[in-house]
């Protein structure tokens, strides 16, 4: 197995197409064609984590956070980022980061938080826009069913809880091939009219390559006419944050105590309690202040996130309880989740969970 094979497995879980534009995900260090001897999974790639990989004979580190976030103009070992890159290259260790691709995945970071709290009825808090595209093509009527099925098999035609969705219109197509043409139907140099079906299917944007491959492989024409447009439809299964419901309403203080115990938080900074039971909970791992209004609009009683600033707490406005449990604390279970996922996909070598606590925040 090579590095790219591992990346493909991770892409199935959380396509990098859905990472945020500001992020730096994917293979950050190393050769995608390098043979993999072992994988170390971590939340952050620090020097001590690279040492851990060396000790465990792992030549691929799968990291949640990217060690390279901004551009590096020099690699001299002056900063911890540069030292990590130098050591990884020196020892032939590749580094891959999944970060906001996993944040936006339905089974990703926020689903993990919900599962730790045993929340039900999980839904994406802020669906990511611009993820749905539409393909329209024209095919001889007798080939329409075969092409449709091939497109469905490639992942097209799925929206929410429905699959094999398409729209079909029958009509007449015309074409005239020149001397260099080789028409599948009709003769070159002669105007041909063919009974055709216009097929329209939607697909998630990360599937575009395989959908087009299915189109070209299964379409009978020498030249395939098609168009792809982005739609305004929202993909409810991809996006930031998540909401869920407790099995039974809880008194606010008891609920916060449960959260603190579950995430082993040294302290929880929270807004004013409202003297109302907690039933619906919104969560967003990592820095989530941008989602406060979305959490309020969702009708959540409690919003669990991290990195809230002083003035963020005012925005609760007695509509919701805001709870800052810590950045590391909110994402800590991610690496165990990735180990479990990769272990099910790869059995030829060890998938090792890093033992290093990379939380840079300390408490008195």
DRENDO-510820 format. One record per residue (C-alpha): residue in three letters; residue number from 1; x, y, z. Coordinates in steps of 0.05 Angstrom, whole numbers. Example, Ala and Ser with C-alpha at 12.3 -4.5 7.8 and 13.67 -1.06 7.14 Angstrom:
{aa=ALA, i=1, xx=246, yy=-90, zz=156};
{aa=SER, i=2, xx=273, yy=-21, zz=143};
***
This chain:
{aa=UNK, i=1, xx=0, yy=0, zz=0};
{aa=UNK, i=2, xx=25, yy=70, zz=-17};
{aa=UNK, i=3, xx=9, yy=137, zz=13};
{aa=UNK, i=4, xx=-43, yy=152, zz=-41};
{aa=UNK, i=5, xx=-82, yy=89, zz=-23};
{aa=UNK, i=6, xx=-89, yy=115, zz=49};
{aa=UNK, i=7, xx=-109, yy=183, zz=23};
{aa=UNK, i=8, xx=-163, yy=151, zz=-20};
{aa=UNK, i=9, xx=-192, yy=117, zz=42};
{aa=UNK, i=10, xx=-193, yy=183, zz=79};
{aa=UNK, i=11, xx=-224, yy=217, zz=19};
{aa=UNK, i=12, xx=-281, yy=168, zz=21};
{aa=UNK, i=13, xx=-294, yy=189, zz=93};
{aa=UNK, i=14, xx=-284, yy=264, zz=84};
{aa=UNK, i=15, xx=-272, yy=289, zz=12};
{aa=UNK, i=16, xx=-220, yy=344, zz=12};
{aa=UNK, i=17, xx=-266, yy=382, zz=-37};
{aa=UNK, i=18, xx=-307, yy=403, zz=23};
{aa=UNK, i=19, xx=-250, yy=433, zz=65};
{aa=UNK, i=20, xx=-257, yy=507, zz=77};
{aa=UNK, i=21, xx=-221, yy=554, zz=28};
{aa=UNK, i=22, xx=-176, yy=582, zz=82};
{aa=UNK, i=23, xx=-151, yy=514, zz=102};
{aa=UNK, i=24, xx=-90, yy=474, zz=81};
{aa=UNK, i=25, xx=-109, yy=401, zz=77};
{aa=UNK, i=26, xx=-82, yy=340, zz=40};
{aa=UNK, i=27, xx=-11, yy=314, zz=34};
{aa=UNK, i=28, xx=33, yy=368, zz=64};
{aa=UNK, i=29, xx=100, yy=331, zz=66};
{aa=UNK, i=30, xx=124, yy=270, zz=28};
{aa=UNK, i=31, xx=113, yy=229, zz=-35};
{aa=UNK, i=32, xx=44, yy=203, zz=-50};
{aa=UNK, i=33, xx=75, yy=141, zz=-84};
{aa=UNK, i=34, xx=117, yy=122, zz=-23};
{aa=UNK, i=35, xx=103, yy=53, zz=6};
{aa=UNK, i=36, xx=71, yy=57, zz=75};
{aa=UNK, i=37, xx=101, yy=16, zz=132};
{aa=UNK, i=38, xx=57, yy=43, zz=188};
{aa=UNK, i=39, xx=10, yy=101, zz=204};
{aa=UNK, i=40, xx=11, yy=145, zz=266};
{aa=UNK, i=41, xx=-53, yy=185, zz=278};
{aa=UNK, i=42, xx=-49, yy=250, zz=317};
{aa=UNK, i=43, xx=-88, yy=314, zz=329};
{aa=UNK, i=44, xx=-26, yy=358, zz=318};
{aa=UNK, i=45, xx=41, yy=342, zz=286};
{aa=UNK, i=46, xx=95, yy=366, zz=334};
{aa=UNK, i=47, xx=168, yy=346, zz=338};
{aa=UNK, i=48, xx=153, yy=297, zz=393};
{aa=UNK, i=49, xx=99, yy=266, zz=349};
{aa=UNK, i=50, xx=150, yy=256, zz=293};
{aa=UNK, i=51, xx=196, yy=224, zz=343};
{aa=UNK, i=52, xx=138, yy=178, zz=363};
{aa=UNK, i=53, xx=129, yy=159, zz=290};
{aa=UNK, i=54, xx=203, yy=143, zz=283};
{aa=UNK, i=55, xx=201, yy=101, zz=346};
{aa=UNK, i=56, xx=141, yy=62, zz=321};
{aa=UNK, i=57, xx=170, yy=55, zz=250};
{aa=UNK, i=58, xx=112, yy=94, zz=220};
{aa=UNK, i=59, xx=128, yy=132, zz=156};
{aa=UNK, i=60, xx=60, yy=166, zz=149};
{aa=UNK, i=61, xx=29, yy=213, zz=200};
{aa=UNK, i=62, xx=-46, yy=227, zz=192};
{aa=UNK, i=63, xx=-58, yy=292, zz=229};
{aa=UNK, i=64, xx=-123, yy=328, zz=242};
{aa=UNK, i=65, xx=-92, yy=398, zz=243};
{aa=UNK, i=66, xx=-44, yy=418, zz=187};
{aa=UNK, i=67, xx=27, yy=432, zz=211};
{aa=UNK, i=68, xx=37, yy=478, zz=151};
{aa=UNK, i=69, xx=-20, yy=529, zz=151};
{aa=UNK, i=70, xx=12, yy=591, zz=122};
{aa=UNK, i=71, xx=65, yy=592, zz=68};
{aa=UNK, i=72, xx=137, yy=578, zz=88};
{aa=UNK, i=73, xx=188, yy=624, zz=57};
{aa=UNK, i=74, xx=247, yy=591, zz=93};
{aa=UNK, i=75, xx=259, yy=523, zz=124};
{aa=UNK, i=76, xx=317, yy=535, zz=171};
{aa=UNK, i=77, xx=291, yy=503, zz=235};
{aa=UNK, i=78, xx=277, yy=570, zz=268};
{aa=UNK, i=79, xx=204, yy=554, zz=285};
{aa=UNK, i=80, xx=171, yy=490, zz=310};
{aa=UNK, i=81, xx=136, yy=484, zz=242};
{aa=UNK, i=82, xx=201, yy=486, zz=204};
{aa=UNK, i=83, xx=234, yy=436, zz=252};
{aa=UNK, i=84, xx=176, yy=387, zz=242};
{aa=UNK, i=85, xx=182, yy=391, zz=166};
{aa=UNK, i=86, xx=257, yy=382, zz=168};
{aa=UNK, i=87, xx=254, yy=322, zz=214};
{aa=UNK, i=88, xx=198, yy=289, zz=175};
{aa=UNK, i=89, xx=235, yy=297, zz=109};
{aa=UNK, i=90, xx=300, yy=273, zz=139};
{aa=UNK, i=91, xx=267, yy=209, zz=163};
{aa=UNK, i=92, xx=223, yy=198, zz=102};
{aa=UNK, i=93, xx=158, yy=210, zz=138};
{aa=UNK, i=94, xx=98, yy=236, zz=100};
{aa=UNK, i=95, xx=47, yy=281, zz=134};
{aa=UNK, i=96, xx=-26, yy=285, zz=115};
{aa=UNK, i=97, xx=-78, yy=333, zz=144};
{aa=UNK, i=98, xx=-154, yy=325, zz=140};
{aa=UNK, i=99, xx=-177, yy=384, zz=184};
{aa=UNK, i=100, xx=-239, yy=421, zz=158};
{aa=UNK, i=101, xx=-255, yy=366, zz=108};
{aa=UNK, i=102, xx=-271, yy=323, zz=169};
{aa=UNK, i=103, xx=-305, yy=383, zz=204};
{aa=UNK, i=104, xx=-353, yy=386, zz=145};
{aa=UNK, i=105, xx=-365, yy=311, zz=139};
{aa=UNK, i=106, xx=-430, yy=284, zz=167};
{aa=UNK, i=107, xx=-393, yy=228, zz=204};
{aa=UNK, i=108, xx=-337, yy=275, zz=224};
{aa=UNK, i=109, xx=-316, yy=318, zz=283};
{aa=UNK, i=110, xx=-384, yy=344, zz=304};
{aa=UNK, i=111, xx=-418, yy=277, zz=297};
{aa=UNK, i=112, xx=-364, yy=249, zz=343};
{aa=UNK, i=113, xx=-380, yy=302, zz=395};
{aa=UNK, i=114, xx=-454, yy=286, zz=390};
{aa=UNK, i=115, xx=-440, yy=212, zz=398};
{aa=UNK, i=116, xx=-399, yy=225, zz=461};
{aa=UNK, i=117, xx=-460, yy=259, zz=491};
{aa=UNK, i=118, xx=-507, yy=205, zz=463};
{aa=UNK, i=119, xx=-548, yy=257, zz=425};
{aa=UNK, i=120, xx=-604, yy=235, zz=379};
{aa=UNK, i=121, xx=-633, yy=264, zz=314};
{aa=UNK, i=122, xx=-567, yy=292, zz=289};
{aa=UNK, i=123, xx=-570, yy=346, zz=236};
{aa=UNK, i=124, xx=-517, yy=391, zz=204};
{aa=UNK, i=125, xx=-520, yy=461, zz=235};
{aa=UNK, i=126, xx=-493, yy=502, zz=176};
{aa=UNK, i=127, xx=-500, yy=464, zz=110};
{aa=UNK, i=128, xx=-443, yy=482, zz=62};
{aa=UNK, i=129, xx=-468, yy=517, zz=-1};
{aa=UNK, i=130, xx=-447, yy=504, zz=-73};
{aa=UNK, i=131, xx=-437, yy=429, zz=-65};
{aa=UNK, i=132, xx=-489, yy=404, zz=-114};
{aa=UNK, i=133, xx=-479, yy=404, zz=-189};
{aa=UNK, i=134, xx=-523, yy=384, zz=-248};
{aa=UNK, i=135, xx=-502, yy=346, zz=-310};
{aa=UNK, i=136, xx=-545, yy=348, zz=-373};
{aa=UNK, i=137, xx=-529, yy=307, zz=-434};
{aa=UNK, i=138, xx=-564, yy=280, zz=-496};
{aa=UNK, i=139, xx=-563, yy=207, zz=-516};
{aa=UNK, i=140, xx=-598, yy=162, zz=-567};
{aa=UNK, i=141, xx=-664, yy=139, zz=-537};
{aa=UNK, i=142, xx=-644, yy=66, zz=-540};
{aa=UNK, i=143, xx=-581, yy=80, zz=-499};
{aa=UNK, i=144, xx=-614, yy=124, zz=-446};
{aa=UNK, i=145, xx=-627, yy=71, zz=-394};
{aa=UNK, i=146, xx=-557, yy=42, zz=-397};
{aa=UNK, i=147, xx=-525, yy=111, zz=-391};
{aa=UNK, i=148, xx=-571, yy=132, zz=-334};
{aa=UNK, i=149, xx=-554, yy=69, zz=-295};
{aa=UNK, i=150, xx=-480, yy=81, zz=-306};
{aa=UNK, i=151, xx=-487, yy=152, zz=-280};
{aa=UNK, i=152, xx=-525, yy=128, zz=-219};
{aa=UNK, i=153, xx=-471, yy=76, zz=-205};
{aa=UNK, i=154, xx=-419, yy=132, zz=-207};
{aa=UNK, i=155, xx=-457, yy=168, zz=-152};
{aa=UNK, i=156, xx=-501, yy=216, zz=-192};
{aa=UNK, i=157, xx=-575, yy=223, zz=-179};
{aa=UNK, i=158, xx=-571, yy=222, zz=-103};
{aa=UNK, i=159, xx=-601, yy=279, zz=-62};
{aa=UNK, i=160, xx=-614, yy=274, zz=13};
{aa=UNK, i=161, xx=-653, yy=210, zz=26};
{aa=UNK, i=162, xx=-666, yy=196, zz=-48};
{aa=UNK, i=163, xx=-624, yy=163, zz=-102};
{aa=UNK, i=164, xx=-631, yy=145, zz=-176};
{aa=UNK, i=165, xx=-661, yy=214, zz=-188};
{aa=UNK, i=166, xx=-662, yy=241, zz=-259};
{aa=UNK, i=167, xx=-703, yy=283, zz=-307};
{aa=UNK, i=168, xx=-713, yy=260, zz=-378};
{aa=UNK, i=169, xx=-741, yy=294, zz=-439};
{aa=UNK, i=170, xx=-748, yy=261, zz=-507};
{aa=UNK, i=171, xx=-735, yy=300, zz=-571};
{aa=UNK, i=172, xx=-698, yy=302, zz=-637};
{aa=UNK, i=173, xx=-623, yy=313, zz=-643};
{aa=UNK, i=174, xx=-587, yy=330, zz=-708};
{aa=UNK, i=175, xx=-514, yy=328, zz=-729};
{aa=UNK, i=176, xx=-472, yy=327, zz=-792};
{aa=UNK, i=177, xx=-402, yy=297, zz=-788};
{aa=UNK, i=178, xx=-344, yy=322, zz=-831};
{aa=UNK, i=179, xx=-295, yy=280, zz=-870};
{aa=UNK, i=180, xx=-254, yy=265, zz=-807};
{aa=UNK, i=181, xx=-313, yy=243, zz=-765};
{aa=UNK, i=182, xx=-331, yy=172, zz=-746};
{aa=UNK, i=183, xx=-405, yy=175, zz=-725};
{aa=UNK, i=184, xx=-431, yy=117, zz=-684};
{aa=UNK, i=185, xx=-499, yy=127, zz=-717};
{aa=UNK, i=186, xx=-509, yy=154, zz=-787};
{aa=UNK, i=187, xx=-459, yy=170, zz=-842};
{aa=UNK, i=188, xx=-406, yy=223, zz=-846};
{aa=UNK, i=189, xx=-424, yy=280, zz=-893};
{aa=UNK, i=190, xx=-498, yy=268, zz=-884};
{aa=UNK, i=191, xx=-545, yy=306, zz=-838};
{aa=UNK, i=192, xx=-573, yy=256, zz=-788};
{aa=UNK, i=193, xx=-634, yy=263, zz=-743};
{aa=UNK, i=194, xx=-636, yy=218, zz=-682};
{aa=UNK, i=195, xx=-690, yy=206, zz=-629};
{aa=UNK, i=196, xx=-653, yy=227, zz=-565};
{aa=UNK, i=197, xx=-666, yy=233, zz=-491};
{aa=UNK, i=198, xx=-640, yy=293, zz=-453};
{aa=UNK, i=199, xx=-618, yy=266, zz=-385};
{aa=UNK, i=200, xx=-607, yy=312, zz=-325};
{aa=UNK, i=201, xx=-577, yy=286, zz=-260};
{aa=UNK, i=202, xx=-549, yy=320, zz=-199};
{aa=UNK, i=203, xx=-486, yy=299, zz=-162};
{aa=UNK, i=204, xx=-441, yy=322, zz=-105};
{aa=UNK, i=205, xx=-382, yy=362, zz=-131};
{aa=UNK, i=206, xx=-328, yy=313, zz=-107};
{aa=UNK, i=207, xx=-357, yy=260, zz=-154};
{aa=UNK, i=208, xx=-348, yy=301, zz=-217};
{aa=UNK, i=209, xx=-288, yy=262, zz=-244};
{aa=UNK, i=210, xx=-321, yy=194, zz=-237};
{aa=UNK, i=211, xx=-388, yy=219, zz=-263};
{aa=UNK, i=212, xx=-355, yy=246, zz=-326};
{aa=UNK, i=213, xx=-316, yy=181, zz=-333};
{aa=UNK, i=214, xx=-382, yy=143, zz=-331};
{aa=UNK, i=215, xx=-411, yy=191, zz=-382};
{aa=UNK, i=216, xx=-355, yy=184, zz=-433};
{aa=UNK, i=217, xx=-347, yy=109, zz=-423};
{aa=UNK, i=218, xx=-421, yy=93, zz=-433};
{aa=UNK, i=219, xx=-442, yy=145, zz=-484};
{aa=UNK, i=220, xx=-443, yy=118, zz=-556};
{aa=UNK, i=221, xx=-427, yy=183, zz=-591};
{aa=UNK, i=222, xx=-357, yy=202, zz=-615};
{aa=UNK, i=223, xx=-368, yy=273, zz=-590};
{aa=UNK, i=224, xx=-409, yy=278, zz=-526};
{aa=UNK, i=225, xx=-451, yy=341, zz=-516};
{aa=UNK, i=226, xx=-460, yy=358, zz=-443};
{aa=UNK, i=227, xx=-462, yy=415, zz=-393};
{aa=UNK, i=228, xx=-448, yy=421, zz=-319};
{aa=UNK, i=229, xx=-476, yy=476, zz=-275};
{aa=UNK, i=230, xx=-473, yy=490, zz=-201};
{aa=UNK, i=231, xx=-540, yy=491, zz=-165};
{aa=UNK, i=232, xx=-567, yy=529, zz=-106};
{aa=UNK, i=233, xx=-592, yy=465, zz=-73};
{aa=UNK, i=234, xx=-563, yy=455, zz=-3};
{aa=UNK, i=235, xx=-531, yy=390, zz=15};
{aa=UNK, i=236, xx=-559, yy=377, zz=85};
{aa=UNK, i=237, xx=-507, yy=323, zz=99};
{aa=UNK, i=238, xx=-445, yy=367, zz=91};
{aa=UNK, i=239, xx=-427, yy=428, zz=132};
{aa=UNK, i=240, xx=-402, yy=458, zz=196};
{aa=UNK, i=241, xx=-430, yy=441, zz=265};
{aa=UNK, i=242, xx=-487, yy=395, zz=284};
{aa=UNK, i=243, xx=-549, yy=394, zz=327};
{aa=UNK, i=244, xx=-577, yy=336, zz=367};
{aa=UNK, i=245, xx=-623, yy=322, zz=425};
{aa=UNK, i=246, xx=-612, yy=293, zz=494};
{aa=UNK, i=247, xx=-654, yy=231, zz=507};
{aa=UNK, i=248, xx=-684, yy=268, zz=566};
{aa=UNK, i=249, xx=-682, yy=342, zz=584};
{aa=UNK, i=250, xx=-629, yy=360, zz=636};
{aa=UNK, i=251, xx=-622, yy=417, zz=685};
{aa=UNK, i=252, xx=-570, yy=466, zz=659};
{aa=UNK, i=253, xx=-517, yy=457, zz=713};
{aa=UNK, i=254, xx=-522, yy=381, zz=710};
{aa=UNK, i=255, xx=-516, yy=383, zz=635};
{aa=UNK, i=256, xx=-453, yy=426, zz=638};
{aa=UNK, i=257, xx=-425, yy=379, zz=690};
{aa=UNK, i=258, xx=-438, yy=321, zz=643};
{aa=UNK, i=259, xx=-403, yy=358, zz=587};
{aa=UNK, i=260, xx=-343, yy=374, zz=631};
{aa=UNK, i=261, xx=-337, yy=301, zz=653};
{aa=UNK, i=262, xx=-346, yy=274, zz=582};
{aa=UNK, i=263, xx=-293, yy=319, zz=552};
{aa=UNK, i=264, xx=-247, yy=320, zz=613};
{aa=UNK, i=265, xx=-246, yy=396, zz=611};
{aa=UNK, i=266, xx=-206, yy=432, zz=664};
{aa=UNK, i=267, xx=-259, yy=486, zz=663};
{aa=UNK, i=268, xx=-319, yy=507, zz=622};
{aa=UNK, i=269, xx=-329, yy=581, zz=607};
{aa=UNK, i=270, xx=-403, yy=593, zz=596};
{aa=UNK, i=271, xx=-455, yy=648, zz=588};
{aa=UNK, i=272, xx=-510, yy=663, zz=637};
{aa=UNK, i=273, xx=-554, yy=604, zz=654};
{aa=UNK, i=274, xx=-628, yy=614, zz=636};
{aa=UNK, i=275, xx=-661, yy=569, zz=688};
{aa=UNK, i=276, xx=-691, yy=527, zz=633};
{aa=UNK, i=277, xx=-678, yy=453, zz=618};
{aa=UNK, i=278, xx=-629, yy=433, zz=563};
{aa=UNK, i=279, xx=-659, yy=388, zz=509};
{aa=UNK, i=280, xx=-631, yy=409, zz=441};
{aa=UNK, i=281, xx=-556, yy=418, zz=436};
{aa=UNK, i=282, xx=-514, yy=449, zz=381};
{aa=UNK, i=283, xx=-440, yy=432, zz=375};
{aa=UNK, i=284, xx=-381, yy=456, zz=334};
{aa=UNK, i=285, xx=-311, yy=429, zz=347};
{aa=UNK, i=286, xx=-255, yy=479, zz=349};
{aa=UNK, i=287, xx=-266, yy=554, zz=341};
{aa=UNK, i=288, xx=-341, yy=563, zz=334};
{aa=UNK, i=289, xx=-360, yy=635, zz=350};
{aa=UNK, i=290, xx=-381, yy=646, zz=277};
{aa=UNK, i=291, xx=-437, yy=595, zz=288};
{aa=UNK, i=292, xx=-470, yy=627, zz=349};
{aa=UNK, i=293, xx=-527, yy=657, zz=309};
{aa=UNK, i=294, xx=-538, yy=592, zz=271};
{aa=UNK, i=295, xx=-541, yy=555, zz=338};
{aa=UNK, i=296, xx=-593, yy=605, zz=364};
{aa=UNK, i=297, xx=-634, yy=600, zz=300};
{aa=UNK, i=298, xx=-634, yy=524, zz=305};
{aa=UNK, i=299, xx=-672, yy=529, zz=371};
{aa=UNK, i=300, xx=-615, yy=497, zz=411};
{aa=UNK, i=301, xx=-615, yy=507, zz=485};
{aa=UNK, i=302, xx=-539, yy=498, zz=491};
{aa=UNK, i=303, xx=-482, yy=511, zz=442};
{aa=UNK, i=304, xx=-417, yy=473, zz=456};
{aa=UNK, i=305, xx=-355, yy=499, zz=421};
{aa=UNK, i=306, xx=-287, yy=532, zz=437};
{aa=UNK, i=307, xx=-245, yy=595, zz=432};
{aa=UNK, i=308, xx=-301, yy=643, zz=449};
{aa=UNK, i=309, xx=-280, yy=715, zz=464};
{aa=UNK, i=310, xx=-307, yy=761, zz=518};
{aa=UNK, i=311, xx=-358, yy=796, zz=474};
{aa=UNK, i=312, xx=-382, yy=730, zz=443};
{aa=UNK, i=313, xx=-415, yy=713, zz=509};
{aa=UNK, i=314, xx=-459, yy=775, zz=505};
{aa=UNK, i=315, xx=-490, yy=748, zz=440};
{aa=UNK, i=316, xx=-524, yy=692, zz=478};
{aa=UNK, i=317, xx=-576, yy=745, zz=498};
{aa=UNK, i=318, xx=-615, yy=696, zz=541};
{aa=UNK, i=319, xx=-633, yy=657, zz=479};
{aa=UNK, i=320, xx=-582, yy=602, zz=489};
{aa=UNK, i=321, xx=-526, yy=579, zz=536};
{aa=UNK, i=322, xx=-457, yy=584, zz=505};
{aa=UNK, i=323, xx=-404, yy=535, zz=531};
{aa=UNK, i=324, xx=-331, yy=540, zz=514};
{aa=UNK, i=325, xx=-301, yy=472, zz=532};
{aa=UNK, i=326, xx=-232, yy=484, zz=501};
{aa=UNK, i=327, xx=-205, yy=474, zz=431};
{aa=UNK, i=328, xx=-166, yy=410, zz=444};
{aa=UNK, i=329, xx=-221, yy=382, zz=488};
{aa=UNK, i=330, xx=-273, yy=390, zz=434};
{aa=UNK, i=331, xx=-231, yy=353, zz=382};
{aa=UNK, i=332, xx=-194, yy=303, zz=425};
{aa=UNK, i=333, xx=-235, yy=242, zz=404};
{aa=UNK, i=334, xx=-222, yy=254, zz=330};
{aa=UNK, i=335, xx=-156, yy=216, zz=328};
{aa=UNK, i=336, xx=-187, yy=153, zz=360};
{aa=UNK, i=337, xx=-243, yy=157, zz=309};
{aa=UNK, i=338, xx=-192, yy=160, zz=252};
{aa=UNK, i=339, xx=-153, yy=101, zz=281};
{aa=UNK, i=340, xx=-216, yy=59, zz=284};
{aa=UNK, i=341, xx=-236, yy=80, zz=213};
{aa=UNK, i=342, xx=-169, yy=65, zz=182};
{aa=UNK, i=343, xx=-161, yy=0, zz=221};
{aa=UNK, i=344, xx=-225, yy=-26, zz=188};
{aa=UNK, i=345, xx=-199, yy=-6, zz=119};
{aa=UNK, i=346, xx=-126, yy=-28, zz=126};
{aa=UNK, i=347, xx=-104, yy=-93, zz=157};
{aa=UNK, i=348, xx=-35, yy=-102, zz=128};
{aa=UNK, i=349, xx=2, yy=-59, zz=179};
{aa=UNK, i=350, xx=-10, yy=-23, zz=245};
{aa=UNK, i=351, xx=-51, yy=40, zz=253};
{aa=UNK, i=352, xx=-24, yy=71, zz=316};
{aa=UNK, i=353, xx=-58, yy=123, zz=361};
{aa=UNK, i=354, xx=-9, yy=176, zz=383};
{aa=UNK, i=355, xx=1, yy=177, zz=458};
{aa=UNK, i=356, xx=24, yy=250, zz=457};
{aa=UNK, i=357, xx=-23, yy=301, zz=488};
{aa=UNK, i=358, xx=-12, yy=360, zz=442};
{aa=UNK, i=359, xx=-57, yy=409, zz=480};
{aa=UNK, i=360, xx=-16, yy=474, zz=486};
{aa=UNK, i=361, xx=-64, yy=505, zz=537};
{aa=UNK, i=362, xx=-48, yy=492, zz=610};
{aa=UNK, i=363, xx=-88, yy=510, zz=673};
{aa=UNK, i=364, xx=-68, yy=526, zz=744};
***
